[in-house]
Each structure stands twice: as structure tokens, then as C-alpha cells.
Amino acid sequence: MAAHEQFGAVEGGYRLVNAAGLCLDTSTGAAAGTPLTHWSCDNSQEQVFTLAAHNGGTAIVSRKTGLCLDASSGTAVLQAVC
């Protein structure tokens, strides 16, 4: 997650908003390996994320897909099995 991403509390979790005011969104698909995109914030479930304990740390989980966010590629945030 980039330093300019911000968490904002919404019903059922959080949304991630970038410096341009766009929300991180899972609407491109619900499969592991699918990249996330930024879209206009619309309070849809595709833009809501929760925090969960995972491997001794904390994971960011899509409320819509149930998949974790994975930024390990260094180029894109992907959805991954938690």
C-alpha cells in the first residue's frame, strides 16, 4: 500500500482512498491473482475492506470477495487467498 493511501471508515469496514480521491476497488473480478483498480468512491461492497489476523500479522480483506490484498509484487495490488 502506498504512503498516499488513506483508510476511511464505512459501514462494515474501511475503504482505501488514494491522493486523487479514488477508492481501491475489486470490481475487476473475484479470483485470486486479479489486480485491484481505483474507481470513483461509490460506497459499493467492492470498495469495502476489513482487517483480519493472518500469519501473526494483520491482513486487509475484501468484504466482497473474502480475498486478502497482496502487494508483494511491487507493481500492483492483487487479490490472494488468505
Secondary structure as GFF3:
##gff-version 3
##sequence-region A 1 82
A	DSSP	beta_strand	6	10	.	.	.	ID=ss1
A	DSSP	beta_strand	13	17	.	.	.	ID=ss2
A	DSSP	beta_strand	22	25	.	.	.	ID=ss3
A	DSSP	beta_strand	37	40	.	.	.	ID=ss4
A	DSSP	three_ten_helix	45	47	.	.	.	ID=ss5
A	DSSP	beta_strand	49	54	.	.	.	ID=ss6
A	DSSP	beta_strand	57	62	.	.	.	ID=ss7
A	DSSP	beta_strand	68	70	.	.	.	ID=ss8
A	DSSP	beta_strand	78	80	.	.	.	ID=ss9
###
